[in-house]
Amino acid sequence: MHKTCANGWCKNEFEVTEEDLAFYEKVSPEFDGEKSLFPSPTLCPPCRQQRRIAFRNDSCYYKNTCTSCKKQVISIYSPDTGLPVFCYECFWSDQWNAHEYGREFDFTKTFLEQFDALKKVTPRLTIFNTQSENSDYTVHSSRNKNCYMSSSIIDCENVFFSDFVFDCIDCIDCFSCSKMELCSSCIFSEACYNGDFLNVCFNLTDAMFCFDCKGGSKLLGCVGRRNAKTEVLNKNVSEEEFKKTRN
């Protein structure tokens, strides 16, 4: 079945396969012995993915104002949303309570309608980063120093444009890494030093463009190597050739 994405700005063609329809039927609930079928999707896969992750902002930062004390703050909530945002001091203080925005349930309206209205008036923490130094533009983070434009990072120093990294130093553009130093553009890697474009690598030193390598040093364009040294494309080379190829 071929469909057109219902998003007005998208309109891309996408396919709903027989396997997809069979899955929707399988997971559709039953009420009083009668199955209520899930409808086939009206949005293309990329647009559906955007909706799934739209609730969480990890990469956009705004200058905003604390609704309580009117102090200028850096926030993950844009001022044009109209949402009340509190700075740390106000949010964790005793200056406000739930009675200020709480309300009785209205049985003449749907739950989702009332839940949406409640979310729009409930105060939110302007941004979540704690125990950090010079790391205002980070979110879901803690105990960092000199970090910028990164999310879900802990115990890092001089880390930039990275996500889900822990205990890293002097790294940029990394994802799901830990105990890395002087590394860039690495993913799913750990305990590497001076590495670039490493994917699923562990305990490497002076390596570039490697995949699934462990315990090696001076590797360039290698795959699946273990405790290897001075190799280019999985072949052993001299120190001079390695330096010439890398440079």
Sequence and secondary structure as in RCSB ss.txt:
>XXXX:A:sequence
MHKTCANGWCKNEFEVTEEDLAFYEKVSPEFDGEKSLFPSPTLCPPCRQQRRIAFRNDSCYYKNTCTSCKKQVIS
IYSPDTGLPVFCYECFWSDQWNAHEYGREFDFTKTFLEQFDALKKVTPRLTIFNTQSENSDYTVHSSRNKNCYMS
SSIIDCENVFFSDFVFDCIDCIDCFSCSKMELCSSCIFSEACYNGDFLNVCFNLTDAMFCFDCKGGSKLLGCVGR
RNAKTEVLNKNVSEEEFKKTRN
>XXXX:A:secstr
 EEE   TTT  EEE  HHHHHHHHHH  EETTEE      SS HHHHHHHHHTT  SS  EEEE TTT  EEEE
SS GGG   EE HHHHTSSS  GGGT     TTS HHHHHHHHHHHS EES  EES BS TTEESEES BS BSE
EEEES EEEES EEEES EEEES EEEES EEEES BS BS EEEEEEES BS EEEEEEES BS EEEES BS 
BS EEEETTEE  HHHHHHHH 
